[in-house]
């Protein structure tokens, strides 16, 4: 019985983690798209010419600016074109 309760508790905690991420990721993606579009507008106005952001993928793609992904993407070209020999 104790083993069953422990396993049920562990599984329930893990399920809760998954539900948090399932709700969090779409909101994160939406906010990064909106940030990218806002940066694009600022770039067209000449206010910014580039930016650095952890996980810059969606923001870099939608901004059309030079971007540095501090988590490893490292280039706006990768966000637009993917990894290639030129990059």
Number of C-alpha atoms within 10 A of each C-alpha: 6 7 8 9 10 11 12 12 12 12 12 12 12 12 11 12 11 12 11 11 12 11 10 11 11 11 12 13 14 13 14 21 20 16 18 22 19 15 23 23 15 15 17 14 10 9 11 14 16 16 16 16 14 12 16 27 24 20 29 32 22 21 28 21 21 17 24 20 19 13 11 10 19 19 20 24 19 16 20 14 10 11 12 8 4 5 9
